[in-house]
Amino acid sequence: MGELSGKVVIVTGGGQGIGFAIVKKFAENGATVIATGRTLSKVEKTAELLKEYDVVPYRMDCGVEQDWIELTSMIKEKYGALDVLVNNAGIELGKDIKSMSFDEFRKIEACNVDSVFLGMKYCYELLKGRKDSNIVNISSVASRQSGPSCGNDAGYSASKAAVTLLTKHAAYTFAPDRIRVNAVLPGGVRTPLVDESLKGVEGVAEFLASLNPLPPHLAQPEELAEVVYFVASSKNSFMTGSEVVSDGGMLTH
């Protein structure tokens, strides 16, 4: 029996990287965690790796409205309510505004922004009235600055800036219902997505790590999962509308 026993949590993009680490952190503390992803096999692998816990794999495209309608209907029918929503799913292409096509830009916004809007909109009724219910949106230090240190991705920077402001809007709007809404802004994290983007590019990982004053390294997903868990904790009952930066000091210079 963990401290989250009886709690129901959604983690989007729960099939790998930061998402997997977040699923694990909440599940090992007793929550029922619904791990969503566009590729069913990935979230099924998450559930298999965490089979000693209550992890439910669920296939959905979090940028599609109907998928949220179906997910929240399932949760209402099976569990009755929701305690925590973690909007984690996101993509980046590493292209600047000169090389990025409009279709690529829209693809990023659909995954990174539409998903957060839809998740908060459709989970609101399930979160309302619960004790300590809250939303954690994964933004990025790229919402604060651009350039090579943040991937120099036009769509990603724009999308994460939107996530940060959507977080503040929802925090204000949902406050009367005692639903807290906060954003976590990671710096460089060693995920499969990052490893794929750095493949064959000599020295980039070392360069990114060197930007962090605290001692230079790219964070592990588990380090970010700890931050998300902390933000969602009932011990932070007065925190809402906040931007919690975990970047090894990248934004200090």
NUDRENDO-187946 format. One line per 3 residues: number of its first residue (from 1); their letters; for each residue x, y, z of N, C-alpha, C. Coordinates in pm, 1 decimal, padded with zeros to 6 digits. Each point is the difference from the previous one (the first is absolute). Last residue first. Layout:
REM residues N
NUM = a = X Y Z X Y Z X Y Z  ...
//
This chain:
REM residues 253
253 = htl = 02253.7 03129.3 -01725.1 00098.9 00077.5 -00076.0 -00039.5 00003.4 -00146.5  -00247.9 -00233.9 00341.2 00065.9 00100.5 00084.3 00097.3 00086.0 -00077.6  -00275.9 -00388.5 -00148.5 -00057.6 00132.9 -00017.2 00064.9 00107.4 00087.1
250 = mgg = 00135.2 -00469.1 00017.2 00015.5 00050.7 -00137.1 -00046.7 00144.3 -00015.9  00018.1 -00326.8 00395.2 00053.4 00136.2 -00000.9 00013.8 00061.6 -00138.4  -00191.5 -00439.5 00109.6 00142.3 -00000.6 00033.3 00064.6 00136.4 -00001.6
247 = dsv = -00478.4 -00107.1 -00066.0 00084.3 00008.9 -00119.0 00149.9 -00000.9 00030.3  -00534.8 00028.9 00166.2 00099.0 -00100.1 00039.7 00095.6 -00017.4 -00117.0  -00434.7 00346.9 00190.1 00110.7 -00025.3 -00092.0 00094.5 -00104.1 00059.7
244 = ves = -00534.6 00167.0 00043.4 00105.4 -00062.3 00078.8 00111.0 -00044.1 -00096.6  -00438.3 00349.7 00023.9 00092.7 -00059.5 -00095.3 00118.2 -00053.8 00078.9  -00550.4 00109.7 00146.6 00144.8 00017.1 00011.6 00075.5 -00065.8 -00115.0
241 = gtm = -00487.5 00019.1 00144.0 00042.4 00099.9 -00097.6 00150.1 00020.5 -00003.1  -00156.9 -00195.3 00449.4 -00073.6 -00011.7 -00125.6 00040.3 00114.2 -00092.8  00079.5 -00218.3 00535.2 00071.3 00027.7 -00124.4 -00091.9 -00018.9 -00119.9
238 = fsn = -00087.9 -00090.0 00476.7 -00012.6 00142.9 -00029.5 00069.4 00037.8 -00130.6  -00002.4 -00451.2 00191.4 -00139.8 00039.9 -00015.2 -00019.2 00147.4 -00034.7  00371.9 -00370.0 00046.8 00010.1 00127.1 -00072.9 -00138.3 00059.7 -00024.4
235 = kss = 00056.3 -00419.6 00208.8 00079.3 00089.1 00084.3 00017.6 00136.4 -00064.9  -00205.9 -00373.0 -00217.6 -00093.7 00078.2 00081.4 00074.0 00094.0 00094.7  00221.3 -00163.8 -00474.2 -00023.6 -00041.7 00138.1 -00097.2 00092.2 00071.9
232 = avf = 00194.7 00043.9 -00454.8 -00135.0 -00055.5 00012.7 -00037.2 -00034.6 00143.1  00436.8 00161.1 -00109.8 -00095.8 00104.1 -00036.3 -00143.1 -00048.6 00021.1  00351.6 -00311.0 00065.1 00003.3 00104.5 00102.4 -00105.7 00106.2 -00026.6
229 = yvv = 00069.5 -00328.3 -00326.1 -00066.4 -00058.3 00117.0 -00007.5 00102.1 00113.8  00241.2 00119.5 -00383.3 -00143.1 -00006.9 -00030.5 -00077.3 -00052.7 00120.1  00467.6 -00001.8 00030.5 -00050.8 00136.9 00003.2 -00150.7 00001.1 -00024.0
226 = eal = 00226.6 -00409.6 -00037.8 -00001.9 00042.7 00139.9 -00058.4 00140.9 00012.7  00076.2 -00172.3 -00429.2 -00116.5 -00064.9 00060.8 -00012.7 00040.2 00146.8  00380.9 00133.7 -00242.5 -00117.3 00082.0 -00031.1 -00126.4 -00058.9 00060.3
223 = eep = 00398.9 -00239.6 00044.2 00015.9 00126.0 00071.5 -00119.2 00091.9 -00023.9  00035.0 -00411.9 -00232.5 -00041.1 -00019.0 00139.0 00012.5 00128.2 00082.1  00157.5 -00028.0 -00457.9 -00145.3 00015.2 00013.7 -00048.0 -00011.6 00144.4
220 = qal = 00495.2 00177.5 -00077.2 -00067.2 -00126.3 -00026.7 -00151.0 00020.5 00019.0  00368.0 00394.5 -00145.2 -00076.6 -00065.5 00105.1 -00051.8 -00136.2 -00046.5  00459.4 00233.1 -00164.2 -00139.4 -00001.6 -00040.1 -00075.3 -00079.0 00105.7
217 = hpp = 00452.2 00279.2 00117.4 -00053.5 -00128.7 -00044.4 -00139.3 00022.5 -00057.3  00410.5 00289.4 00299.5 -00047.6 -00023.7 -00136.6 -00044.4 -00143.8 -00028.3  -00050.1 00213.7 00487.0 00117.4 -00027.5 -00082.1 -00043.6 -00054.6 -00134.4
214 = lpn = -00191.0 00380.2 00092.4 -00011.0 -00097.1 00108.5 00028.9 -00139.2 -00049.2  -00009.7 00393.1 -00291.1 00099.6 00022.9 00104.2 00003.3 -00110.2 00106.0  -00144.9 -00031.1 -00527.3 -00057.2 -00008.4 00133.5 00108.1 00020.8 00105.9
211 = lsa = 00079.6 -00025.0 -00475.5 -00076.1 00122.0 00025.0 -00055.1 00005.1 00141.7  00232.8 -00378.9 -00195.4 00092.3 00104.0 00047.9 -00071.7 00130.9 00030.5  -00226.7 -00378.5 -00194.8 00029.8 -00022.0 00141.4 00086.0 00112.7 00056.8
208 = lfe = -00091.8 00000.4 -00461.2 -00121.5 00028.7 00076.2 00025.7 -00014.7 00149.7  00350.3 -00119.6 -00289.5 -00024.7 00143.9 -00005.0 -00121.1 00037.5 00084.3  00098.8 -00454.2 -00057.7 00097.3 00061.7 00089.7 -00018.9 00151.7 00005.5
205 = avg = -00259.5 -00242.9 -00306.0 -00040.9 -00033.6 00136.6 00092.1 00066.2 00102.0  00114.1 00042.1 -00457.5 -00117.9 00080.0 00035.7 -00043.5 -00027.1 00143.8  00377.4 -00213.6 -00262.6 00023.7 00107.8 00094.7 -00121.1 00077.8 00046.2
202 = evg = -00028.0 -00281.2 -00455.2 00109.9 -00006.1 00096.1 00007.4 00124.0 00088.1  -00387.5 -00269.7 -00265.9 00042.9 00140.0 00008.1 00103.9 00010.9 00111.5  -00241.2 -00407.5 -00114.2 00090.5 00034.7 -00108.9 00046.3 00144.3 00000.8
199 = kls = -00421.4 -00087.0 00281.2 00071.4 -00110.4 -00063.0 00086.8 00049.9 -00116.0  -00317.8 00244.9 00290.5 00144.0 00024.7 00010.9 00082.8 -00105.7 -00071.1  -00482.4 -00015.4 00026.4 00032.7 00126.3 -00067.3 00150.6 00028.6 00002.5
196 = edv = -00167.3 -00381.7 00226.3 -00022.6 -00015.5 -00144.5 00041.1 00125.6 -00074.6  00011.9 00005.5 00470.1 00105.8 -00087.3 -00052.4 -00013.3 -00016.0 -00151.3  -00339.7 00233.1 00225.7 00123.2 00078.9 -00007.9 00112.8 -00083.7 -00058.5
193 = lpt = -00403.3 -00218.8 00078.3 -00022.4 00102.3 -00102.6 00126.3 00084.1 -00020.1  -00010.1 -00322.5 00349.5 00014.4 -00061.7 -00131.9 -00017.3 00099.7 -00114.2  00168.0 00218.9 00448.8 -00113.4 -00085.6 -00033.1 00026.1 -00067.3 -00134.2
190 = rvg = 00234.3 00342.2 00380.9 00043.9 -00110.7 -00086.0 -00115.6 -00097.8 -00021.2  -00006.2 00549.5 00093.3 -00027.0 -00129.2 00063.3 00036.6 -00110.4 -00098.2  00044.5 00578.8 00092.6 00040.2 -00117.2 -00077.9 -00020.0 -00129.3 00078.2
187 = gpl = -00289.5 00361.5 00195.4 00107.8 00034.6 -00091.8 00033.2 -00124.0 -00080.2  -00498.2 00111.4 00230.3 00129.4 -00069.5 00000.4 00100.5 00069.1 -00091.0  -00459.8 00147.2 00264.0 00082.3 00039.4 -00114.2 00135.2 -00071.3 00007.3
184 = van = -00547.6 -00032.3 00192.4 00139.3 -00035.3 00026.6 00079.5 00027.4 -00127.1  -00500.4 00191.6 00214.4 00084.7 -00043.8 -00110.9 00138.7 -00034.3 00050.7  -00545.3 00017.1 00216.2 00137.0 00050.2 -00002.0 00075.5 -00055.4 -00120.3
181 = vri = -00512.5 00043.7 00282.4 00058.5 -00022.1 -00132.0 00138.5 00064.8 -00002.8  -00442.8 -00173.6 00360.1 00127.0 00069.2 -00022.1 00054.6 -00035.5 -00139.0  -00507.0 00016.3 00228.1 00086.8 -00079.3 -00087.7 00126.9 00080.8 -00024.6
178 = rdp = -00415.9 00128.8 00246.0 00111.2 -00056.3 00077.4 00081.6 -00100.3 -00082.2  -00371.3 00299.1 -00133.8 -00033.1 -00141.6 00017.9 00112.0 -00075.6 00071.5  00042.4 00463.3 -00114.7 -00119.4 -00010.4 00085.1 -00042.9 -00144.8 00026.6
175 = aft = 00376.6 00085.3 -00299.7 00025.8 00022.2 00142.4 -00125.5 -00007.5 00087.5  00065.8 -00029.9 -00501.3 -00040.2 -00116.8 00079.3 00014.0 00021.0 00150.1  00125.6 00342.4 -00319.5 -00137.8 -00039.1 -00031.4 -00050.1 -00113.3 00088.7
172 = yaa = 00453.7 00156.5 00028.3 -00092.9 00104.6 00043.6 -00144.8 -00045.2 -00016.7  00331.9 -00288.1 -00158.2 00015.9 00013.9 00144.9 -00097.3 00102.6 00055.9  00033.1 -00056.1 -00468.6 -00078.6 -00105.6 00064.4 00009.5 00008.7 00152.4
169 = hkt = 00261.6 00303.0 -00252.3 -00142.2 00023.8 -00025.8 -00086.2 -00102.2 00073.6  00464.7 -00058.1 00008.4 -00040.8 00111.6 00085.2 -00148.7 00030.7 -00017.5  00184.0 -00330.1 -00278.8 00005.9 -00043.6 00139.1 -00048.5 00110.4 00093.0
166 = llt = 00058.1 00094.3 -00453.2 -00122.9 -00077.4 00021.8 -00008.1 -00048.3 00144.3  00396.9 00207.9 -00132.0 -00108.2 00097.2 00018.2 -00135.9 -00067.5 00015.4  00379.3 -00274.3 -00080.7 00022.0 00074.2 00123.4 -00113.3 00098.3 00026.3
163 = vaa = 00005.5 -00237.9 -00408.6 -00032.6 -00088.0 00112.9 00013.1 00075.5 00132.4  00137.4 00217.4 -00395.0 -00145.6 -00008.2 00009.1 -00043.0 -00086.2 00118.0  00453.8 00021.2 -00100.8 -00042.4 00130.4 00053.0 -00152.0 00001.5 00016.2
160 = ksa = 00181.3 -00370.9 -00207.3 00023.4 -00004.1 00143.4 -00030.6 00134.3 00066.9  -00039.6 -00042.6 -00474.5 -00097.1 -00086.7 00066.8 00019.1 00000.8 00151.2  00304.6 00236.9 -00279.3 -00132.8 00063.1 -00001.1 -00099.9 -00082.6 00079.3
157 = syg = 00429.6 -00181.7 -00058.8 00005.3 00118.6 00085.5 -00136.6 00066.6 00009.5  00041.3 -00361.5 -00298.3 00010.5 -00045.2 00138.5 -00000.5 00119.6 00095.3  00004.8 00075.6 -00471.6 -00127.8 -00053.1 00046.3 00002.7 -00037.9 00146.2
154 = adn = 00400.9 00151.1 -00207.0 -00101.0 00105.9 -00001.3 -00132.9 -00048.4 00057.1  00503.4 -00163.8 00118.5 -00117.4 -00052.9 -00069.3 -00113.4 00101.9 00009.4  00476.6 -00051.5 00195.3 -00021.0 00092.0 -00112.5 -00117.0 -00044.1 -00087.3
151 = gcs = 00209.5 -00190.7 00424.6 -00041.0 -00073.9 -00118.6 -00022.2 00084.6 -00123.3  00161.8 00151.7 00434.1 -00137.3 -00047.0 00016.3 -00052.6 -00067.1 -00126.5  00438.6 00185.5 00025.0 -00009.3 -00066.7 00129.9 -00138.9 -00057.8 00025.0
148 = pgs = 00100.0 00265.2 -00396.9 00051.0 -00137.7 -00002.0 -00015.4 -00073.3 00131.7  -00344.4 00404.6 -00074.6 00139.5 -00019.8 -00035.0 00043.0 -00144.8 00012.2  -00379.6 00305.2 00290.5 00015.2 -00084.5 -00117.9 00149.1 -00017.9 -00027.1
145 = qrs = -00344.1 00110.5 00458.5 00104.3 00044.5 -00091.1 00010.7 -00097.0 -00116.7  -00351.6 -00036.7 00326.1 00063.2 00122.8 00050.3 00104.8 00055.0 -00094.5  -00237.4 -00411.9 -00060.8 -00106.9 00100.1 00005.9 00054.4 00135.5 00045.4
142 = avs = 00269.0 -00394.0 -00013.4 -00015.2 00059.2 -00133.9 -00116.5 00097.5 -00006.7  00096.0 -00272.1 00377.9 00076.5 00124.6 00002.7 -00004.5 00067.9 -00137.0  -00414.0 -00308.7 00120.1 00142.7 -00012.8 -00030.7 00069.1 00133.9 00021.3
139 = sin = -00481.3 -00308.4 00135.1 00042.0 00104.1 -00093.2 00148.9 -00021.2 -00028.7  -00420.6 -00298.4 00218.1 00144.0 00002.4 -00026.4 00028.0 00102.0 -00109.9  -00406.8 -00032.2 00384.4 00031.5 00008.0 -00142.4 00151.4 00006.1 -00018.5
136 = vin = -00381.8 -00161.8 00390.5 00139.3 00039.3 -00022.5 00025.9 -00005.9 -00149.9  -00447.7 00025.9 00370.3 00052.5 -00023.3 -00134.5 00144.8 00045.8 -00003.1  -00384.0 -00166.4 00413.9 00085.7 00098.1 -00065.6 00047.3 -00049.2 -00135.7
133 = sdk = -00306.2 -00091.1 00510.7 00010.4 -00025.8 -00144.2 00085.7 00108.0 -00064.5  -00139.1 -00078.4 00486.7 00137.4 00007.9 -00050.6 00011.1 -00030.1 -00149.9  -00451.8 -00143.8 00174.8 00096.3 00060.4 00091.0 00139.2 -00007.2 -00062.1
130 = rgk = -00465.1 00032.9 -00290.2 00091.5 -00095.0 00063.9 00095.5 00075.4 00093.4  -00328.9 00214.4 -00287.4 -00060.4 -00061.1 00117.8 00086.7 -00102.5 00070.0  00094.8 00093.1 -00509.8 -00077.1 00089.6 00086.2 -00060.3 -00076.2 00118.3
127 = lle = 00235.4 -00209.4 -00369.2 00087.3 00051.2 00105.5 -00077.1 00082.2 00103.5  -00211.3 -00173.0 -00392.8 00044.3 -00113.9 00079.4 00086.1 00043.0 00118.6  -00153.0 00321.3 -00317.4 -00114.1 -00052.3 00075.8 00039.5 -00117.7 00088.6
124 = ycy = 00335.7 00189.2 -00290.9 -00047.3 00093.6 00102.8 -00111.1 -00058.6 00086.1  00227.5 -00184.7 -00402.9 00021.9 -00060.2 00132.5 -00053.8 00087.1 00112.6  -00014.9 00135.7 -00463.6 -00085.4 -00117.3 00018.3 00021.1 -00069.8 00134.4
121 = kmg = 00252.3 00400.6 -00118.0 -00142.4 00025.0 -00023.2 -00086.4 -00120.5 00035.5  00475.2 -00032.1 00014.6 -00052.8 00079.4 00110.2 -00150.2 00022.6 -00014.0  00218.5 -00230.5 -00349.8 00010.7 -00075.2 00124.0 -00060.5 00075.8 00117.0
118 = lfv = 00033.2 00214.2 -00421.8 -00104.7 -00101.9 00003.1 00002.0 -00078.3 00131.3  00341.1 00323.9 -00070.1 -00131.7 00064.4 00002.8 -00110.5 -00104.3 00016.4  00430.5 -00162.2 -00067.8 -00010.9 00059.4 00132.6 -00135.3 00068.3 00016.9
115 = sdv = 00108.2 -00183.3 -00420.5 -00014.0 -00107.2 00097.8 -00019.1 00055.2 00140.7  00095.2 00292.1 -00364.1 -00138.2 -00048.8 -00004.4 -00022.8 -00105.2 00108.3  00443.9 00155.1 -00047.9 -00091.2 00100.7 00054.2 -00144.2 -00050.3 00002.8
112 = nca = 00368.7 -00277.9 -00159.8 00051.7 00066.4 00119.4 -00097.2 00097.8 00064.9  -00094.7 -00259.7 -00410.2 00043.6 -00091.2 00104.8 00030.1 00073.4 00130.3  -00125.7 00252.5 -00377.8 -00108.2 -00095.0 00028.9 00036.9 -00091.8 00114.9
109 = eik = 00324.6 00301.9 -00173.5 -00099.7 00068.4 00083.1 -00113.6 -00094.6 00038.0  00331.3 -00160.9 -00295.1 00054.0 00020.9 00134.2 -00103.6 00064.5 00090.5  -00112.0 -00050.9 -00449.7 00010.6 -00132.4 00062.4 00051.0 00012.3 00143.3
106 = rfe = -00010.4 00382.4 -00275.9 -00133.7 -00035.2 00048.7 00000.2 -00136.5 00068.4  00398.3 00145.4 -00207.5 -00032.8 00088.8 00112.3 -00133.8 -00039.2 00061.6  00128.8 -00217.8 -00390.4 00079.5 -00047.0 00114.0 -00028.8 00084.1 00124.3
103 = dfs = -00201.2 00132.6 -00403.0 -00058.5 -00127.0 00045.3 00076.3 -00055.4 00120.7  00170.8 00380.2 -00215.7 -00119.4 00034.1 00078.1 -00067.9 -00126.5 00052.8  00526.7 -00024.4 -00080.9 -00118.8 00023.2 -00081.7 -00117.3 00034.3 00090.7
100 = msk = 00544.7 00082.8 00088.3 -00121.0 -00071.0 00041.1 -00117.7 00033.8 -00091.1  00446.5 00202.1 -00025.2 -00004.9 -00135.7 -00056.1 -00127.4 -00076.4 00033.7  00089.9 00454.2 00150.3 00034.0 -00000.6 -00142.1 -00018.6 -00137.8 -00063.0
97 = idk = -00057.9 00083.0 00471.8 -00113.6 00050.7 -00077.3 00029.0 00001.1 -00150.9  00264.4 -00364.7 00289.4 -00030.4 00140.4 00023.6 -00109.5 00045.9 -00096.2  00084.8 -00508.7 00216.8 00011.3 00084.6 -00119.0 -00033.2 00144.5 00034.6
94 = gle = -00024.9 -00434.7 00268.0 00132.5 00059.4 -00009.8 00021.5 00084.8 -00124.1  -00391.7 -00265.4 00195.2 00063.2 -00038.3 -00126.0 00138.8 00060.5 -00017.7  -00379.4 -00170.3 00418.2 00076.7 00110.0 -00058.4 00071.9 -00051.6 -00123.8
91 = iga = -00437.2 -00130.8 00386.5 00095.9 -00032.3 -00105.9 00078.1 00124.9 -00037.9  -00342.4 -00233.8 00431.5 00051.9 00110.5 -00079.3 00099.4 -00048.3 -00103.9  -00332.0 -00130.4 00481.9 00029.5 -00032.8 -00139.8 00049.3 00122.6 -00077.0
88 = nnv = -00163.3 -00004.8 00470.1 00142.8 -00016.1 -00025.9 00033.9 -00014.9 -00147.9  -00383.5 00126.7 00393.9 00009.7 00019.6 -00144.9 00147.6 00000.9 -00037.7  -00294.6 -00191.3 00428.7 00133.2 00046.0 -00039.7 00004.5 00004.7 -00152.4
85 = lvd = -00388.0 -00015.0 00423.8 00025.9 -00007.6 -00143.9 00140.2 00053.1 -00024.8  -00303.8 -00201.9 00451.1 00113.6 00072.9 -00057.7 00005.3 -00023.7 -00150.7  -00376.3 -00158.7 00261.8 00069.8 00079.5 00100.4 00112.6 00084.6 -00057.5
82 = lag = -00514.4 -00228.9 -00152.1 00142.0 00007.7 -00031.7 00066.6 00090.4 00102.3  -00487.9 -00332.8 -00047.5 00063.6 00132.0 00010.4 00147.7 -00011.9 -00035.6  -00316.7 -00372.3 -00043.2 -00085.2 00102.4 00059.1 00058.4 00138.9 00004.0
79 = yke = 00131.8 -00465.8 -00183.3 00060.6 00047.6 00124.8 -00080.8 00109.1 00069.1  -00143.4 -00226.9 -00414.8 00074.5 -00102.7 00072.8 00047.8 00046.0 00137.2  -00252.6 00290.5 -00301.9 -00074.8 -00123.8 00016.8 00071.8 -00098.7 00091.1
76 = kim = 00211.3 00408.8 -00114.4 -00120.4 00027.9 00077.8 -00076.9 -00127.8 00029.5  00372.7 -00027.4 -00285.9 00041.1 00023.6 00138.4 -00121.9 00025.0 00089.1  -00071.9 -00046.8 -00464.1 00043.5 -00126.5 00059.1 00035.9 00017.5 00147.2
73 = stl = -00100.8 00383.9 -00247.0 -00122.4 -00079.1 00019.5 00033.5 -00133.0 00066.0  00354.3 00277.2 -00129.7 -00064.4 00050.9 00121.0 -00131.8 -00071.6 00028.0  00236.3 -00116.6 -00395.6 00079.3 -00031.6 00118.6 -00071.1 00046.0 00127.3
70 = eiw = -00193.2 00108.4 -00420.4 -00010.9 -00142.2 00029.2 00077.2 -00038.7 00125.9  00029.6 00443.1 -00155.7 -00139.4 -00027.0 00038.0 -00015.7 -00145.7 00040.6  00410.5 00132.5 -00177.9 -00017.5 00047.8 00137.6 -00142.5 -00025.8 00049.2
67 = dqe = 00093.7 -00099.7 -00447.7 00074.7 -00092.5 00086.6 -00009.7 00040.7 00146.6  -00183.7 00278.7 -00339.0 -00081.9 -00117.7 00024.6 00069.9 -00099.7 00092.2  00236.4 00393.9 -00148.0 -00106.3 00026.2 00096.8 -00080.4 -00125.6 00034.9
64 = vgc = 00523.4 00025.9 -00147.2 -00129.4 -00023.7 -00065.1 -00111.8 00010.3 00103.4  00482.8 00012.6 00080.1 -00034.7 00120.7 -00073.6 -00133.4 -00010.3 -00070.6  00213.0 -00357.1 00248.9 -00044.5 00103.1 00093.3 -00027.9 00134.1 -00067.2
61 = dmr = -00040.6 -00523.1 -00141.6 00074.8 00114.5 -00051.5 -00047.2 00119.2 00081.1  00002.0 -00536.1 00162.5 -00072.4 00118.6 -00043.9 00096.9 00098.4 -00064.0  -00041.9 -00509.4 00293.7 00041.5 00059.4 -00126.5 -00088.1 00119.2 -00034.7
58 = ypv = 00161.2 -00252.5 00476.6 -00115.7 00050.2 -00073.9 00048.2 00070.2 -00126.0  00142.4 -00334.0 00475.4 00040.0 00055.9 -00130.2 -00122.8 00042.1 -00079.5  00091.5 -00045.2 00544.6 -00096.0 -00033.8 -00105.5 00046.8 00061.7 -00131.5
55 = vdy = 00195.5 -00156.1 00522.9 00021.4 00085.4 -00117.1 -00089.9 -00049.3 -00113.6  00126.3 -00105.3 00526.8 -00127.2 00012.8 -00071.8 00014.9 00101.9 -00112.9  00407.9 -00330.1 00203.2 -00082.1 00115.3 00036.3 -00127.0 00003.3 -00085.0
52 = ekl = 00349.4 -00320.0 -00057.7 -00031.4 -00014.0 00142.0 -00087.9 00114.4 00049.8  00175.5 -00021.6 -00450.3 -00114.4 -00089.0 00021.7 -00034.8 -00021.5 00146.6  00308.1 00284.6 -00311.3 -00048.3 00041.5 00132.1 -00116.5 -00088.4 00045.4
49 = lea = 00206.2 -00068.5 -00419.6 00118.4 00027.2 00081.9 -00038.3 00036.7 00143.7  -00346.2 -00062.9 -00315.1 00068.3 -00126.8 00023.9 00121.5 00020.3 00090.1  -00243.1 00378.8 -00145.7 -00078.5 -00078.3 00096.0 00068.4 -00131.6 00034.9
46 = tke = 00199.4 00266.0 -00333.4 00004.8 00069.7 00128.8 -00072.0 -00080.8 00107.0  -00037.3 -00148.7 -00437.2 00131.5 -00033.3 00054.8 00019.3 00068.0 00135.5  -00381.2 00107.6 -00239.0 -00012.7 -00137.5 00049.2 00132.6 -00046.6 00059.7
43 = vks = -00011.6 00409.5 -00214.5 -00060.0 00011.0 00133.1 -00028.8 -00138.2 00058.4  00186.8 00012.7 -00432.6 00090.3 00070.0 00091.3 -00059.4 00009.6 00140.5  -00252.6 -00185.4 -00363.3 00105.4 -00091.5 00044.8 00093.8 00066.4 00100.9
40 = ltr = -00349.5 00249.4 -00220.6 -00045.7 -00085.1 00108.8 00110.9 -00088.4 00054.8  00024.0 00487.4 -00226.1 00041.6 -00135.1 -00035.9 -00031.1 -00092.3 00116.7  -00102.5 00450.9 00046.2 -00052.9 -00028.9 -00133.7 00034.1 -00140.3 -00045.6
37 = gta = -00070.3 00130.5 00526.0 00096.3 00018.6 -00107.7 -00063.8 -00033.5 -00133.0  -00066.9 00022.7 00601.2 -00050.8 00011.3 -00136.1 00113.5 00019.2 -00100.4  -00120.5 -00195.7 00524.1 00111.3 00044.6 -00084.2 -00047.0 00002.7 -00144.8
34 = ivt = -00213.1 00002.3 00517.9 -00037.4 -00025.7 -00138.6 00106.6 00062.4 -00087.2  -00011.2 -00170.6 00537.6 00052.1 00092.0 -00101.3 -00042.4 -00045.5 -00139.1  -00102.3 -00042.3 00563.4 -00035.8 -00062.8 -00126.5 00038.2 00098.2 -00109.1
31 = agn = 00258.5 00009.1 00482.6 -00105.3 00049.4 -00088.1 -00033.1 -00099.3 -00111.3  00355.2 -00034.7 00358.9 -00133.3 -00052.1 00025.6 -00111.4 00044.7 -00092.1  00497.6 00073.6 00005.9 -00055.2 00061.6 00120.7 -00149.2 -00028.9 00017.0
28 = eaf = 00248.7 -00145.0 -00375.6 00066.9 -00063.5 00113.5 -00041.9 00062.6 00133.4  -00168.4 00180.8 -00410.3 -00048.7 -00136.6 00021.0 00062.9 -00064.2 00122.8  00141.9 00433.0 -00145.8 -00135.1 00004.3 00056.6 -00051.0 -00141.1 00032.7
25 = kkv = 00423.8 00033.2 -00205.9 00003.4 00070.4 00127.7 -00137.8 00001.4 00066.0  00047.4 -00181.0 -00442.1 00062.1 -00084.8 00103.0 -00006.8 00065.7 00136.9  -00142.1 00251.1 -00375.0 -00091.9 -00111.7 00026.2 00053.2 -00084.7 00115.4
22 = iaf = 00284.6 00330.9 -00154.8 -00110.7 00057.4 00076.7 -00101.5 -00107.8 00034.9  00358.9 -00118.2 -00280.6 00049.1 00024.6 00135.5 -00110.0 00057.8 00089.8  -00092.7 -00062.7 -00459.8 00014.2 -00129.3 00068.3 00042.7 00020.8 00144.6
19 = gig = -00016.3 00385.4 -00268.9 -00133.1 -00054.7 00024.4 00004.3 -00131.4 00074.9  00401.2 00206.6 -00152.9 -00053.8 00065.6 00119.3 -00136.2 -00058.6 00035.2  00210.5 -00315.6 -00334.0 00062.1 00122.9 00048.2 -00059.1 00054.5 00128.8
16 = qgg = -00324.2 -00320.9 -00270.9 00146.7 00007.1 00002.2 00045.1 00128.3 00067.6  -00469.5 -00136.1 -00052.9 00067.8 -00116.8 -00054.0 00150.9 00002.2 00006.5  -00388.6 00321.6 00116.4 00054.7 -00083.5 00106.2 00080.6 -00119.1 -00046.7
13 = gtv = -00271.9 00421.1 -00166.9 00136.4 -00029.5 -00044.2 00071.7 -00088.2 00098.9  -00378.8 00219.7 00244.1 00007.1 -00011.8 -00145.1 00145.4 -00020.1 -00041.3  -00279.8 -00110.1 00462.0 00128.1 00051.7 -00049.7 00001.4 -00019.3 -00150.7
10 = ivv = -00374.8 -00001.4 00448.1 00027.0 -00013.9 -00143.7 00138.0 00057.2 -00028.2  -00258.8 -00210.2 00469.9 00090.1 00094.8 -00066.1 00006.8 -00031.4 -00149.1  -00274.9 -00103.4 00511.6 00005.2 -00032.3 -00142.8 00075.1 00111.4 -00071.7
7 = kgs = -00039.2 -00220.0 00543.3 00005.3 00113.2 -00092.2 00010.6 -00049.2 -00144.2  00008.6 -00286.4 00393.6 -00134.4 00046.9 -00029.4 -00005.6 00117.9 -00094.3  00447.7 -00057.6 00257.6 -00095.5 -00110.4 -00013.1 -00141.5 00054.6 -00018.7
4 = leg = 00443.6 00226.5 00066.4 -00097.0 00032.4 -00104.5 -00101.2 -00112.7 -00022.7  00364.6 -00027.1 00314.4 -00071.2 00121.8 00037.8 -00103.0 00042.0 -00104.4  00114.0 -00522.5 00035.4 00078.7 00121.4 -00007.4 -00083.0 00121.0 00035.7
1 = m = 00001.5 -00562.5 00080.0 -00084.7 00119.7 00000.0 00088.3 00124.8 00000.0
//
